[in-house]
Protein backbone atom coordinates (compact mmCIF):
# COMPACT_ATOMS: atom_id res chain seq x y z
CA UNK A 1 0.00 0.00 0.00
CA UNK A 2 1.40 3.42 -0.95
CA UNK A 3 2.26 5.92 1.77
CA UNK A 4 -0.29 8.42 0.41
CA UNK A 5 -2.97 5.73 0.53
CA UNK A 6 -1.97 4.85 4.10
CA UNK A 7 -2.20 8.50 5.16
CA UNK A 8 -5.73 8.65 3.73
CA UNK A 9 -6.99 5.87 6.01
CA UNK A 10 -5.33 7.14 9.18
CA UNK A 11 -8.65 8.58 10.39
CA UNK A 12 -10.38 5.22 9.90
CA UNK A 13 -7.56 3.44 11.76
CA UNK A 14 -7.94 5.94 14.60
CA UNK A 15 -11.75 5.70 14.74
CA UNK A 16 -11.49 1.90 14.88
CA UNK A 17 -9.88 2.35 18.31
CA UNK A 18 -12.75 4.55 19.62
CA UNK A 19 -16.50 4.30 20.23
CA UNK A 20 -17.39 6.35 17.18
CA UNK A 21 -20.93 7.03 16.00
CA UNK A 22 -22.77 8.53 13.05
CA UNK A 23 -24.15 11.95 13.99
CA UNK A 24 -25.55 13.46 10.78
CA UNK A 25 -25.31 14.31 7.09
CA UNK A 26 -23.97 17.32 5.24
CA UNK A 27 -24.79 18.69 1.76
CA UNK A 28 -22.12 20.89 0.17
CA UNK A 29 -24.43 22.02 -2.66
CA UNK A 30 -22.59 20.47 -5.60
CA UNK A 31 -20.15 17.68 -6.32
CA UNK A 32 -16.56 18.63 -5.51
CA UNK A 33 -17.52 21.46 -3.18
CA UNK A 34 -16.62 19.24 -0.21
CA UNK A 35 -13.85 16.79 0.64
CA UNK A 36 -14.15 13.64 2.71
CA UNK A 37 -11.63 12.73 5.38
CA UNK A 38 -9.70 10.69 2.78
CA UNK A 39 -9.53 13.63 0.39
CA UNK A 40 -12.15 12.51 -2.14
CA UNK A 41 -14.33 15.20 -3.74
CA UNK A 42 -17.93 14.88 -2.53
CA UNK A 43 -21.24 16.70 -2.45
CA UNK A 44 -22.91 14.65 0.29
CA UNK A 45 -21.03 13.70 3.42
CA UNK A 46 -21.66 11.51 6.46
CA UNK A 47 -20.56 12.97 9.79
CA UNK A 48 -18.87 10.62 12.25
CA UNK A 49 -17.99 11.63 15.80
CA UNK A 50 -15.27 10.09 17.98
CA UNK A 51 -15.39 9.70 21.75
CA UNK A 52 -14.06 13.25 22.24
CA UNK A 53 -16.80 14.85 20.08
CA UNK A 54 -14.45 15.49 17.13
CA UNK A 55 -16.37 15.20 13.85
CA UNK A 56 -15.04 13.66 10.63
CA UNK A 57 -16.77 13.65 7.25
CA UNK A 58 -16.89 10.55 5.04
CA UNK A 59 -18.23 9.97 1.57
CA UNK A 60 -20.39 6.99 0.58
CA UNK A 61 -17.40 5.16 -0.92
CA UNK A 62 -15.26 5.16 2.21
CA UNK A 63 -17.70 5.25 5.14
CA UNK A 64 -17.50 1.47 5.54
CA UNK A 65 -13.80 1.51 6.53
CA UNK A 66 -13.96 2.42 10.25
CA UNK A 67 -16.74 -0.14 10.66
CA UNK A 68 -14.89 -3.09 9.16
CA UNK A 69 -11.62 -2.13 10.83
CA UNK A 70 -13.25 -1.98 14.24
CA UNK A 71 -15.82 -4.77 14.18
CA UNK A 72 -14.10 -7.24 11.87
CA UNK A 73 -10.54 -6.36 12.93
CA UNK A 74 -9.31 -6.42 9.33
CA UNK A 75 -5.84 -5.54 8.16
CA UNK A 76 -5.65 -2.20 6.29
CA UNK A 77 -4.48 -3.85 3.06
CA UNK A 78 -7.73 -5.83 2.91
CA UNK A 79 -9.69 -2.62 2.38
CA UNK A 80 -8.71 -2.59 -1.29
CA UNK A 81 -10.64 -5.83 -1.90
CA UNK A 82 -13.84 -4.98 -3.80
CA UNK A 83 -15.84 -7.66 -1.96
CA UNK A 84 -14.67 -6.29 1.37
CA UNK A 85 -15.93 -2.86 0.31
CA UNK A 86 -19.34 -4.29 -0.73
CA UNK A 87 -19.75 -6.26 2.49
CA UNK A 88 -18.54 -3.27 4.52
CA UNK A 89 -21.10 -0.95 2.96
CA UNK A 90 -23.88 -3.35 3.99
CA UNK A 91 -22.42 -3.49 7.49
CA UNK A 92 -22.55 0.31 7.54
CA UNK A 93 -26.19 0.30 6.31
CA UNK A 94 -27.19 -2.15 9.05
CA UNK A 95 -25.49 0.07 11.65
CA UNK A 96 -26.84 3.34 10.24
CA UNK A 97 -30.46 2.19 9.98
CA UNK A 98 -30.29 0.08 13.15
CA UNK A 99 -31.55 -2.91 11.19
CA UNK A 100 -29.87 -5.30 13.63
CA UNK A 101 -27.35 -5.35 16.43
CA UNK A 102 -24.43 -5.10 14.04
CA UNK A 103 -21.89 -5.81 16.78
CA UNK A 104 -23.43 -9.05 18.05
CA UNK A 105 -25.90 -10.28 15.41
CA UNK A 106 -24.12 -9.68 12.09
CA UNK A 107 -21.90 -12.58 10.90
CA UNK A 108 -18.12 -12.24 11.13
CA UNK A 109 -15.87 -12.88 8.10
CA UNK A 110 -14.32 -15.87 9.89
CA UNK A 111 -17.78 -17.52 9.81
CA UNK A 112 -17.33 -17.67 6.02
CA UNK A 113 -13.60 -18.42 6.02
CA UNK A 114 -13.07 -14.78 4.98
CA UNK A 115 -15.02 -15.31 1.74
CA UNK A 116 -16.34 -11.74 1.58
CA UNK A 117 -18.48 -12.49 -1.47
CA UNK A 118 -20.49 -15.05 0.51
CA UNK A 119 -20.52 -12.79 3.56
CA UNK A 120 -21.91 -9.93 1.49
CA UNK A 121 -24.74 -12.15 0.19
CA UNK A 122 -25.68 -12.95 3.80
CA UNK A 123 -25.58 -9.26 4.75
CA UNK A 124 -27.81 -8.39 1.80
CA UNK A 125 -30.35 -10.94 3.10
CA UNK A 126 -30.22 -9.34 6.55
CA UNK A 127 -30.73 -5.87 5.09
CA UNK A 128 -33.65 -6.93 2.87
CA UNK A 129 -35.38 -8.93 5.60
CA UNK A 130 -34.99 -6.13 8.14
CA UNK A 131 -36.29 -3.50 5.71
CA UNK A 132 -39.31 -5.64 4.86
CA UNK A 133 -40.05 -6.10 8.56
CA UNK A 134 -39.55 -2.39 9.19
CA UNK A 135 -41.85 -1.47 6.29
CA UNK A 136 -44.47 -3.91 7.57
CA UNK A 137 -44.28 -2.37 11.04
CA UNK A 138 -44.42 1.13 9.55
CA UNK A 139 -47.48 0.27 7.45
CA UNK A 140 -49.21 -1.18 10.52
CA UNK A 141 -48.33 1.93 12.54
CA UNK A 142 -49.70 4.17 9.79
CA UNK A 143 -52.82 2.01 9.58
CA UNK A 144 -53.32 2.25 13.34
CA UNK A 145 -52.70 6.00 13.33
CA UNK A 146 -55.26 6.41 10.52
CA UNK A 147 -57.79 4.28 12.41
CA UNK A 148 -57.20 6.23 15.64
CA UNK A 149 -57.95 9.44 13.74
CA UNK A 150 -61.14 7.94 12.29
CA UNK A 151 -62.11 6.52 15.70
CA UNK A 152 -61.59 9.90 17.41
CA UNK A 153 -63.62 11.67 14.71
CA UNK A 154 -66.40 9.06 15.04
CA UNK A 155 -66.52 9.54 18.83
CA UNK A 156 -66.72 13.32 18.44
CA UNK A 157 -69.65 13.01 16.04
CA UNK A 158 -71.41 10.40 18.21
CA UNK A 159 -70.70 11.70 21.70
CA UNK A 160 -73.68 10.05 23.41
CA UNK A 161 -72.78 6.59 22.08
CA UNK A 162 -69.09 7.05 22.93
CA UNK A 163 -69.93 8.21 26.47
CA UNK A 164 -72.27 5.27 27.07
CA UNK A 165 -69.66 2.77 25.85
CA UNK A 166 -67.09 4.33 28.17
CA UNK A 167 -69.47 4.10 31.14
CA UNK A 168 -70.33 0.51 30.20
CA UNK A 169 -66.63 -0.40 30.15
CA UNK A 170 -66.17 1.16 33.59
CA UNK A 171 -69.25 -0.68 34.89
CA UNK A 172 -68.04 -4.09 33.70
CA UNK A 173 -64.55 -3.41 35.02
CA UNK A 174 -65.90 -2.53 38.48
CA UNK A 175 -68.17 -5.58 38.55
CA UNK A 176 -65.16 -7.74 37.72
CA UNK A 177 -63.11 -6.13 40.50
CA UNK A 178 -65.99 -6.63 42.96
CA UNK A 179 -66.49 -10.22 41.73
CA UNK A 180 -70.09 -9.33 40.87
CA UNK A 181 -70.27 -10.09 37.15
CA UNK A 182 -73.21 -12.31 38.01
CA UNK A 183 -75.31 -9.13 38.01
CA UNK A 184 -75.20 -9.44 34.21
CA UNK A 185 -77.23 -12.10 32.46
CA UNK A 186 -75.55 -14.73 30.31
CA UNK A 187 -76.93 -13.03 27.18
CA UNK A 188 -75.61 -9.64 28.28
CA UNK A 189 -72.13 -11.02 29.06
CA UNK A 190 -71.61 -13.39 26.13
CA UNK A 191 -73.65 -11.85 23.32
CA UNK A 192 -74.87 -8.29 23.75
CA UNK A 193 -71.81 -6.55 25.24
CA UNK A 194 -69.22 -8.18 22.90
CA UNK A 195 -71.46 -7.37 19.93
CA UNK A 196 -72.00 -3.67 20.65
CA UNK A 197 -68.31 -3.17 21.56
CA UNK A 198 -67.34 -4.69 18.22
CA UNK A 199 -69.86 -2.54 16.37
CA UNK A 200 -68.55 0.61 18.03
CA UNK A 201 -64.94 -0.26 17.20
CA UNK A 202 -66.02 -0.77 13.60
CA UNK A 203 -67.48 2.77 13.62
CA UNK A 204 -71.11 1.69 13.43
CA UNK A 205 -73.94 3.74 14.90
CA UNK A 206 -75.96 1.79 17.45
CA UNK A 207 -79.74 1.72 17.47
CA UNK A 208 -81.86 3.47 20.08
CA UNK A 209 -82.81 0.06 21.49
CA UNK A 210 -79.16 -0.93 21.87
CA UNK A 211 -78.36 2.37 23.59
CA UNK A 212 -81.26 1.92 26.00
CA UNK A 213 -80.03 -1.58 26.94
CA UNK A 214 -76.55 -0.16 27.57
CA UNK A 215 -78.05 2.49 29.85
CA UNK A 216 -80.04 -0.17 31.67
CA UNK A 217 -76.88 -2.19 32.34
CA UNK A 218 -75.05 0.93 33.54
CA UNK A 219 -77.92 1.61 35.99
CA UNK A 220 -77.83 -1.91 37.47
CA UNK A 221 -77.27 -1.91 41.22
CA UNK A 222 -76.40 -4.75 43.55
CA UNK A 223 -79.37 -5.31 45.85
CA UNK A 224 -78.72 -4.96 49.56
CA UNK A 225 -78.63 -8.33 51.29
CA UNK A 226 -79.80 -8.69 54.91
CA UNK A 227 -80.71 -11.36 57.44
CA UNK A 228 -80.68 -14.98 56.36
CA UNK A 229 -79.97 -13.97 52.76
CA UNK A 230 -76.39 -13.14 53.79
CA UNK A 231 -75.84 -16.91 54.11
CA UNK A 232 -77.24 -17.35 50.60
CA UNK A 233 -74.71 -14.81 49.36
CA UNK A 234 -71.91 -16.78 51.05
CA UNK A 235 -73.24 -19.97 49.46
CA UNK A 236 -73.01 -18.39 46.00
CA UNK A 237 -69.40 -17.41 46.71
CA UNK A 238 -68.63 -20.97 47.73
CA UNK A 239 -70.27 -22.77 44.82
CA UNK A 240 -68.93 -20.35 42.19
CA UNK A 241 -65.31 -21.05 43.06
CA UNK A 242 -63.79 -22.49 39.84
CA UNK A 243 -62.75 -25.80 41.39
CA UNK A 244 -66.32 -26.34 42.67
CA UNK A 245 -68.28 -24.82 39.79
CA UNK A 246 -66.53 -26.86 37.09
CA UNK A 247 -67.77 -30.08 38.71
CA UNK A 248 -71.42 -29.16 38.06
CA UNK A 249 -73.14 -30.35 34.89
CA UNK A 250 -74.02 -27.72 32.28
CA UNK A 251 -77.70 -27.59 33.26
CA UNK A 252 -76.86 -26.82 36.89
CA UNK A 253 -74.16 -24.32 35.86
CA UNK A 254 -76.65 -22.35 33.76
CA UNK A 255 -79.23 -22.50 36.55
CA UNK A 256 -76.78 -21.29 39.21
CA UNK A 257 -75.73 -18.36 37.00
CA UNK A 258 -79.36 -17.35 36.42
CA UNK A 259 -80.02 -17.57 40.16
CA UNK A 260 -76.98 -15.44 40.89
CA UNK A 261 -78.19 -12.82 38.42
CA UNK A 262 -81.62 -12.75 40.07
CA UNK A 263 -80.13 -12.64 43.59
CA UNK A 264 -77.80 -9.72 42.80
CA UNK A 265 -80.72 -7.72 41.38
CA UNK A 266 -83.33 -8.44 44.07
CA UNK A 267 -81.30 -9.43 47.14
CA UNK A 268 -83.18 -12.70 47.71
CA UNK A 269 -84.42 -15.84 46.01
CA UNK A 270 -87.99 -17.08 45.72
CA UNK A 271 -88.89 -20.10 47.88
CA UNK A 272 -88.87 -22.35 44.79
CA UNK A 273 -85.47 -21.02 43.64
CA UNK A 274 -84.05 -21.43 47.15
CA UNK A 275 -85.22 -25.05 47.33
CA UNK A 276 -83.49 -25.99 44.06
CA UNK A 277 -80.40 -24.00 45.02
CA UNK A 278 -80.10 -25.86 48.34
CA UNK A 279 -80.39 -29.19 46.52
CA UNK A 280 -77.53 -28.32 44.13
CA UNK A 281 -75.51 -26.89 47.00
CA UNK A 282 -76.00 -30.03 49.05
CA UNK A 283 -74.76 -32.19 46.19
CA UNK A 284 -71.73 -29.94 45.74
CA UNK A 285 -70.93 -29.80 49.45
CA UNK A 286 -71.36 -33.55 49.68
CA UNK A 287 -68.38 -34.02 47.37
CA UNK A 288 -66.27 -32.02 49.83
CA UNK A 289 -67.81 -33.49 52.97
CA UNK A 290 -66.39 -36.89 52.13
CA UNK A 291 -63.03 -35.59 53.40
CA UNK A 292 -64.40 -34.53 56.78
CA UNK A 293 -63.16 -36.76 59.58
CA UNK A 294 -60.27 -38.14 57.54
CA UNK A 295 -56.89 -38.20 59.24
CA UNK A 296 -53.83 -36.24 58.08
CA UNK A 297 -50.38 -37.84 57.82
CA UNK A 298 -48.60 -37.14 61.18
CA UNK A 299 -45.37 -36.30 59.32
CA UNK A 300 -47.13 -33.41 57.53
CA UNK A 301 -48.68 -32.21 60.81
CA UNK A 302 -45.21 -32.01 62.31
CA UNK A 303 -43.91 -30.14 59.22
CA UNK A 304 -46.83 -27.67 59.39
CA UNK A 305 -47.00 -27.10 63.16
CA UNK A 306 -43.83 -28.47 64.77
CA UNK A 307 -45.99 -30.78 66.95
CA UNK A 308 -45.66 -34.55 67.11
CA UNK A 309 -49.41 -35.03 67.02
CA UNK A 310 -52.35 -36.65 65.23
CA UNK A 311 -55.27 -34.84 63.66
CA UNK A 312 -58.27 -35.00 61.33
CA UNK A 313 -60.08 -32.67 58.92
CA UNK A 314 -63.07 -30.78 60.35
CA UNK A 315 -63.81 -28.08 57.72
CA UNK A 316 -62.98 -27.70 54.01
CA UNK A 317 -62.84 -24.25 52.38
CA UNK A 318 -61.29 -24.88 48.98
CA UNK A 319 -60.56 -27.96 46.91
CA UNK A 320 -58.15 -28.19 43.98
CA UNK A 321 -57.24 -31.27 41.99
CA UNK A 322 -54.33 -32.06 44.30
CA UNK A 323 -55.01 -30.39 47.64
CA UNK A 324 -57.53 -29.06 50.17
CA UNK A 325 -57.51 -25.80 52.08
CA UNK A 326 -58.98 -26.98 55.34
CA UNK A 327 -58.99 -26.89 59.14
CA UNK A 328 -57.28 -29.78 60.91
CA UNK A 329 -58.21 -30.61 64.53
CA UNK A 330 -55.26 -31.93 66.55
CA UNK A 331 -55.58 -34.35 69.45
CA UNK A 332 -53.32 -32.39 71.82
CA UNK A 333 -52.54 -28.99 70.35
CA UNK A 334 -55.71 -27.28 69.16
CA UNK A 335 -56.18 -26.87 65.41
CA UNK A 336 -54.58 -25.26 62.36
CA UNK A 337 -55.65 -24.12 58.91
CA UNK A 338 -53.58 -24.91 55.84
CA UNK A 339 -53.23 -26.61 52.48
CA UNK A 340 -53.18 -30.39 52.75
CA UNK A 341 -52.09 -32.45 49.70
CA UNK A 342 -54.64 -35.18 49.02
CA UNK A 343 -51.90 -37.78 49.04
CA UNK A 344 -51.27 -36.85 52.70
CA UNK A 345 -54.89 -37.64 53.68
CA UNK A 346 -55.44 -41.03 55.28
CA UNK A 347 -58.80 -42.54 54.38
CA UNK A 348 -60.66 -44.11 57.29
C-alpha positions in Angstrom: 0.0 0.0 0.0 1.4 3.4 -1.0 2.3 5.9 1.8 -0.3 8.4 0.4 -3.0 5.7 0.5 -2.0 4.8 4.1 -2.2 8.5 5.2 -5.7 8.7 3.7 -7.0 5.9 6.0 -5.3 7.1 9.2 -8.6 8.6 10.4 -10.4 5.2 9.9 -7.6 3.4 11.8 -7.9 5.9 14.6 -11.8 5.7 14.7 -11.5 1.9 14.9 -9.9 2.3 18.3 -12.8 4.5 19.6 -16.5 4.3 20.2 -17.4 6.3 17.2 -20.9 7.0 16.0 -22.8 8.5 13.1 -24.1 12.0 14.0 -25.6 13.5 10.8 -25.3 14.3 7.1 -24.0 17.3 5.2 -24.8 18.7 1.8 -22.1 20.9 0.2 -24.4 22.0 -2.7 -22.6 20.5 -5.6 -20.1 17.7 -6.3 -16.6 18.6 -5.5 -17.5 21.5 -3.2 -16.6 19.2 -0.2 -13.9 16.8 0.6 -14.1 13.6 2.7 -11.6 12.7 5.4 -9.7 10.7 2.8 -9.5 13.6 0.4 -12.1 12.5 -2.1 -14.3 15.2 -3.7 -17.9 14.9 -2.5 -21.2 16.7 -2.4 -22.9 14.6 0.3 -21.0 13.7 3.4 -21.7 11.5 6.5 -20.6 13.0 9.8 -18.9 10.6 12.2 -18.0 11.6 15.8 -15.3 10.1 18.0 -15.4 9.7 21.8 -14.1 13.2 22.2 -16.8 14.9 20.1 -14.5 15.5 17.1 -16.4 15.2 13.9 -15.0 13.7 10.6 -16.8 13.6 7.2 -16.9 10.5 5.0 -18.2 10.0 1.6 -20.4 7.0 0.6 -17.4 5.2 -0.9 -15.3 5.2 2.2 -17.7 5.3 5.1 -17.5 1.5 5.5 -13.8 1.5 6.5 -14.0 2.4 10.2 -16.7 -0.1 10.7 -14.9 -3.1 9.2 -11.6 -2.1 10.8 -13.3 -2.0 14.2 -15.8 -4.8 14.2 -14.1 -7.2 11.9 -10.5 -6.4 12.9 -9.3 -6.4 9.3 -5.8 -5.5 8.2 -5.7 -2.2 6.3 -4.5 -3.8 3.1 -7.7 -5.8 2.9 -9.7 -2.6 2.4 -8.7 -2.6 -1.3 -10.6 -5.8 -1.9 -13.8 -5.0 -3.8 -15.8 -7.7 -2.0 -14.7 -6.3 1.4 -15.9 -2.9 0.3 -19.3 -4.3 -0.7 -19.8 -6.3 2.5 -18.5 -3.3 4.5 -21.1 -0.9 3.0 -23.9 -3.3 4.0 -22.4 -3.5 7.5 -22.5 0.3 7.5 -26.2 0.3 6.3 -27.2 -2.1 9.1 -25.5 0.1 11.7 -26.8 3.3 10.2 -30.5 2.2 10.0 -30.3 0.1 13.1 -31.6 -2.9 11.2 -29.9 -5.3 13.6 -27.4 -5.4 16.4 -24.4 -5.1 14.0 -21.9 -5.8 16.8 -23.4 -9.1 18.0 -25.9 -10.3 15.4 -24.1 -9.7 12.1 -21.9 -12.6 10.9 -18.1 -12.2 11.1 -15.9 -12.9 8.1 -14.3 -15.9 9.9 -17.8 -17.5 9.8 -17.3 -17.7 6.0 -13.6 -18.4 6.0 -13.1 -14.8 5.0 -15.0 -15.3 1.7 -16.3 -11.7 1.6 -18.5 -12.5 -1.5 -20.5 -15.0 0.5 -20.5 -12.8 3.6 -21.9 -9.9 1.5 -24.7 -12.2 0.2 -25.7 -13.0 3.8 -25.6 -9.3 4.7 -27.8 -8.4 1.8 -30.3 -10.9 3.1 -30.2 -9.3 6.6 -30.7 -5.9 5.1 -33.7 -6.9 2.9 -35.4 -8.9 5.6 -35.0 -6.1 8.1 -36.3 -3.5 5.7 -39.3 -5.6 4.9 -40.0 -6.1 8.6 -39.5 -2.4 9.2 -41.9 -1.5 6.3 -44.5 -3.9 7.6 -44.3 -2.4 11.0 -44.4 1.1 9.6 -47.5 0.3 7.4 -49.2 -1.2 10.5 -48.3 1.9 12.5 -49.7 4.2 9.8 -52.8 2.0 9.6 -53.3 2.3 13.3 -52.7 6.0 13.3 -55.3 6.4 10.5 -57.8 4.3 12.4 -57.2 6.2 15.6 -57.9 9.4 13.7 -61.1 7.9 12.3 -62.1 6.5 15.7 -61.6 9.9 17.4 -63.6 11.7 14.7 -66.4 9.1 15.0 -66.5 9.5 18.8 -66.7 13.3 18.4 -69.7 13.0 16.0 -71.4 10.4 18.2 -70.7 11.7 21.7 -73.7 10.0 23.4 -72.8 6.6 22.1 -69.1 7.1 22.9 -69.9 8.2 26.5 -72.3 5.3 27.1 -69.7 2.8 25.8 -67.1 4.3 28.2 -69.5 4.1 31.1 -70.3 0.5 30.2 -66.6 -0.4 30.2 -66.2 1.2 33.6 -69.2 -0.7 34.9 -68.0 -4.1 33.7 -64.5 -3.4 35.0 -65.9 -2.5 38.5 -68.2 -5.6 38.6 -65.2 -7.7 37.7 -63.1 -6.1 40.5 -66.0 -6.6 43.0 -66.5 -10.2 41.7 -70.1 -9.3 40.9 -70.3 -10.1 37.2 -73.2 -12.3 38.0 -75.3 -9.1 38.0 -75.2 -9.4 34.2 -77.2 -12.1 32.5 -75.6 -14.7 30.3 -76.9 -13.0 27.2 -75.6 -9.6 28.3 -72.1 -11.0 29.1 -71.6 -13.4 26.1 -73.6 -11.9 23.3 -74.9 -8.3 23.7 -71.8 -6.5 25.2 -69.2 -8.2 22.9 -71.5 -7.4 19.9 -72.0 -3.7 20.6 -68.3 -3.2 21.6 -67.3 -4.7 18.2 -69.9 -2.5 16.4 -68.6 0.6 18.0 -64.9 -0.3 17.2 -66.0 -0.8 13.6 -67.5 2.8 13.6 -71.1 1.7 13.4 -73.9 3.7 14.9 -76.0 1.8 17.4 -79.7 1.7 17.5 -81.9 3.5 20.1 -82.8 0.1 21.5 -79.2 -0.9 21.9 -78.4 2.4 23.6 -81.3 1.9 26.0 -80.0 -1.6 26.9 -76.6 -0.2 27.6 -78.0 2.5 29.9 -80.0 -0.2 31.7 -76.9 -2.2 32.3 -75.1 0.9 33.5 -77.9 1.6 36.0 -77.8 -1.9 37.5 -77.3 -1.9 41.2 -76.4 -4.8 43.6 -79.4 -5.3 45.8 -78.7 -5.0 49.6 -78.6 -8.3 51.3 -79.8 -8.7 54.9 -80.7 -11.4 57.4 -80.7 -15.0 56.4 -80.0 -14.0 52.8 -76.4 -13.1 53.8 -75.8 -16.9 54.1 -77.2 -17.3 50.6 -74.7 -14.8 49.4 -71.9 -16.8 51.0 -73.2 -20.0 49.5 -73.0 -18.4 46.0 -69.4 -17.4 46.7 -68.6 -21.0 47.7 -70.3 -22.8 44.8 -68.9 -20.4 42.2 -65.3 -21.0 43.1 -63.8 -22.5 39.8 -62.7 -25.8 41.4 -66.3 -26.3 42.7 -68.3 -24.8 39.8 -66.5 -26.9 37.1 -67.8 -30.1 38.7 -71.4 -29.2 38.1 -73.1 -30.4 34.9 -74.0 -27.7 32.3 -77.7 -27.6 33.3 -76.9 -26.8 36.9 -74.2 -24.3 35.9 -76.7 -22.4 33.8 -79.2 -22.5 36.5 -76.8 -21.3 39.2 -75.7 -18.4 37.0 -79.4 -17.3 36.4 -80.0 -17.6 40.2 -77.0 -15.4 40.9 -78.2 -12.8 38.4 -81.6 -12.7 40.1 -80.1 -12.6 43.6 -77.8 -9.7 42.8 -80.7 -7.7 41.4 -83.3 -8.4 44.1 -81.3 -9.4 47.1 -83.2 -12.7 47.7 -84.4 -15.8 46.0 -88.0 -17.1 45.7 -88.9 -20.1 47.9 -88.9 -22.3 44.8 -85.5 -21.0 43.6 -84.1 -21.4 47.1 -85.2 -25.1 47.3 -83.5 -26.0 44.1 -80.4 -24.0 45.0 -80.1 -25.9 48.3 -80.4 -29.2 46.5 -77.5 -28.3 44.1 -75.5 -26.9 47.0 -76.0 -30.0 49.0 -74.8 -32.2 46.2 -71.7 -29.9 45.7 -70.9 -29.8 49.5 -71.4 -33.6 49.7 -68.4 -34.0 47.4 -66.3 -32.0 49.8 -67.8 -33.5 53.0 -66.4 -36.9 52.1 -63.0 -35.6 53.4 -64.4 -34.5 56.8 -63.2 -36.8 59.6 -60.3 -38.1 57.5 -56.9 -38.2 59.2 -53.8 -36.2 58.1 -50.4 -37.8 57.8 -48.6 -37.1 61.2 -45.4 -36.3 59.3 -47.1 -33.4 57.5 -48.7 -32.2 60.8 -45.2 -32.0 62.3 -43.9 -30.1 59.2 -46.8 -27.7 59.4 -47.0 -27.1 63.2 -43.8 -28.5 64.8 -46.0 -30.8 67.0 -45.7 -34.6 67.1 -49.4 -35.0 67.0 -52.3 -36.7 65.2 -55.3 -34.8 63.7 -58.3 -35.0 61.3 -60.1 -32.7 58.9 -63.1 -30.8 60.3 -63.8 -28.1 57.7 -63.0 -27.7 54.0 -62.8 -24.3 52.4 -61.3 -24.9 49.0 -60.6 -28.0 46.9 -58.1 -28.2 44.0 -57.2 -31.3 42.0 -54.3 -32.1 44.3 -55.0 -30.4 47.6 -57.5 -29.1 50.2 -57.5 -25.8 52.1 -59.0 -27.0 55.3 -59.0 -26.9 59.1 -57.3 -29.8 60.9 -58.2 -30.6 64.5 -55.3 -31.9 66.6 -55.6 -34.3 69.4 -53.3 -32.4 71.8 -52.5 -29.0 70.3 -55.7 -27.3 69.2 -56.2 -26.9 65.4 -54.6 -25.3 62.4 -55.6 -24.1 58.9 -53.6 -24.9 55.8 -53.2 -26.6 52.5 -53.2 -30.4 52.7 -52.1 -32.4 49.7 -54.6 -35.2 49.0 -51.9 -37.8 49.0 -51.3 -36.8 52.7 -54.9 -37.6 53.7 -55.4 -41.0 55.3 -58.8 -42.5 54.4 -60.7 -44.1 57.3 
